[in-house]
Amino acid sequence: MSNTESNNSSLKNKITEDKKSSMKSGDKKRLGALKLILSAILDKEVETRQELTNENIFEILKKLSKKSKESLTHYIEADRKDLAEQEEYELSVFKEYLPEEMTLEEVQKMIEDIMKEKSISQMSQIGQVMGELKKRSNNRADMGFASKFVKEKLS
């Protein structure tokens, strides 16, 4: 197997293997969450017509997590404990496959370093900071928090 093949699909393979294990053990709740992930991966592969890298899969997992958090908020507001519990469970499964997020302090420090290095002082340069942060953090930074922090620093 070539290096690119193993790089492209190691996370997808792990999720697929975990899906098989869930099927064998009869864990329907986990199986449902894993099917959601694999379905999103397959959709993206069909859309892009190429096999996804682990980084691409992390992006998908982040999007699924974000949707799940939003749904969770709505379910809690609507007092739908059953749906909220399901959403919390799915969110926990998504997080299993994501790299550990950076602490807020680490994100702040990285943003401050980027702003110093690139001499950024204008709100119009926020895109430069966010782009560099995304690259440097390997998608481990909470971009919502980062955006608010950068705006505070520049205002």
N, C-alpha and C positions, 0 to 999 in steps of 0.2 A: 504494500500500500504506500503510495507516495505521501510526502509530507503534507501537501495541500489537502489531500483527501482526509487525512486524520484531523487536520486543523478545521476543515469545513464542517465536520459532522459529529465531533465527539460529544457535544452537549445534546444534540438531537438524538444520537444513539443512546445516551444515558436516559433521556426522557422516554424513548421508545421502550427500553428495557424495563424501566420503572412501570410503564403502562402494562407490559406483559405480566410483571409481578403482581400488580394490582388486580388484574383479571384472574390470575391463578388463586390469589388469596380471597377474592370476592369482595374487595374493598371498593364498593361502587362509588362512594363519595370521592375518593382519591382518583379513581379511574375517570370520573367525569371531568375533574380539573385537568388531568393530564391530556385528555382528549381535546379539551379547549385549547391547550397550549399547542399540541401537534396540529390541530386544525388551522390555527393562526400561522404556524410555520409553513404548512403546506400552501395556504392561500398566498403567502408572500413569495414562496418559491415559484408558484404558477405565475404570479404577477411579474416577477423579475426574470423568470425563465433561467434561473441558476440556483445551485445549491447554496444555502446560507452559511455564513461563518458563525462562530460562537458570538461575535460582536453583534451581528444582525439579530441573532436569537435573543440576546440581552435586550436589544431595543424593543423587540416584540413583547418580551416579558415585562419590561417597564411600562409599556402601553397598556397591557392587560392589567397590571397592578394599579395603574392610575384609574382605569375604568372601574375596577373593583372597589377602590377606595371611594370613588364618587357614588357608586351604587350603594355601598355600605352606609354612607351618610344619609342618603335618601330613605333607605329602609329603616334606619334608626329613627329618623324624623317621622316616618309613617307608622312607627311602632309595629313593624313586621319583624319580630325577633327570629322567626324561622328563616326568612330570606337573609337577614343580617348575618346569622350564624353560618349559612352556606357561603355567603360572600367572604366572611372572615376566613373560613377554611380554605377557600380557593386562593385567597390572597397569601395565606401561609405557604401553600404549595408553590405558588409563583416565586415567592421569596427564596425558597430552597435552591432554586437554580440560578438566582442572581448573585453576582459577587457582592460581598459585604459593602454596604454604603459607607461613605466617608462620614466622619463626625462633622457637625456644623462648624466646629472650630477649625478643622482641617480645610473645609471648604472656604471659610473666611480667609485663612492664611494664604491659600492658593490664589484667591481672587486678589488679595492685596499685593502678592508677589507679581502677578500678571500685570496689574495696573502700574506698578512701579517700573517693571521691565519695559513695558510698551509706552510709558509716559501717557497714560490715558487719564483724561480729566474732563471730558465732555460726554454728555448724555448720548450724543450721536455715535459714540464709540462703543456703546454697550454690546453690540453684536460681536466686536473683536474679542471682548473679554469672555463672553459666553462661549464663543467658538473655541477659543484657546482652552478654557476650563473643561469643555467637553472632551477635547483631545487629551489633555494632561491627566484628567481624572479617570479615563477609561470608562466613562459612563457611570461612575460610582458616586457622583455628586448629585445631591437633590437640586435639580435645576430650578425648581420653583423658589426654593429658599435662596439660591444663588442669585436669581434675577432680582428679588426684593433687596438683597444685600447690596448688589451692584448699584441699583437705583438709589438707595440711601447714600452710598458713598459718593455718588456723582451729583446728588442734588444739593 
